[in-house]
């Protein structure tokens, strides 16, 4: 879901997925975020330039992968 925060505060995004052996990779736009590999992602303190940024997550297991819809900050 989209999120709104006051500049200087972090934003948290999360996903719920069912299955075994799940792995997660969060992205800003279409670029992977280093180290963002859990079911939730908390941004660093936001700056005005983050306004309108999109975040999504790719969830993968042995059966394949699915990408979430993008959420806008």
C-alpha positions in Angstrom: 0.0 0.0 0.0 1.1 3.6 -0.5 2.7 5.3 2.4 3.0 8.9 3.6 5.5 10.1 6.2 6.9 13.4 7.3 10.3 14.3 5.9 13.0 13.0 8.2 11.1 9.9 9.3 11.4 6.4 7.8 8.6 4.6 6.0 7.9 0.9 6.3 6.6 -1.4 3.6 5.7 -5.0 4.1 4.4 -8.0 2.2 2.5 -11.2 3.2 3.3 -14.3 1.2 2.6 -17.9 1.8 4.8 -20.9 0.9 8.0 -22.5 1.8 11.6 -21.4 1.1 10.6 -17.8 0.3 13.2 -15.1 -0.4 12.5 -11.4 -0.8 14.2 -8.6 -2.7 12.9 -5.1 -2.3 13.3 -2.6 -5.1 13.1 1.2 -5.4 11.6 1.6 -8.8 13.2 -1.3 -10.6 16.6 -1.2 -8.8 17.3 -3.7 -6.1 17.9 -2.2 -2.6 21.1 -3.8 -1.1 20.4 -5.8 2.0 16.6 -5.4 1.7 15.8 -9.1 1.8 13.1 -9.7 4.4 9.3 -9.5 4.4 9.4 -5.8 5.4 11.5 -2.9 4.4 12.1 0.3 6.3 13.6 3.2 4.4 16.3 5.4 5.8 15.1 8.8 7.0 13.2 10.3 4.1 14.1 13.5 2.3 11.9 15.6 0.0 13.4 13.9 -3.0 11.8 10.6 -1.9 8.4 12.1 -2.6 6.8 9.9 -5.4 9.3 7.1 -5.2 7.9 3.7 -5.7 8.8 0.5 -3.9 8.0 -3.1 -4.7 9.2 -6.6 -3.7 10.1 -9.7 -5.6 9.2 -12.9 -3.8 10.9 -16.1 -5.0 10.8 -19.8 -4.1 11.5 -23.0 -6.0 8.2 -22.5 -7.9 9.2 -19.2 -9.4 8.9 -15.5 -8.5 6.2 -12.8 -8.4 6.6 -9.1 -8.1 4.2 -7.0 -6.0 2.4 -4.0 -7.3 4.4 -0.8 -6.7 3.6 1.3 -3.6 4.2 5.1 -3.8 5.8 7.1 -1.0 
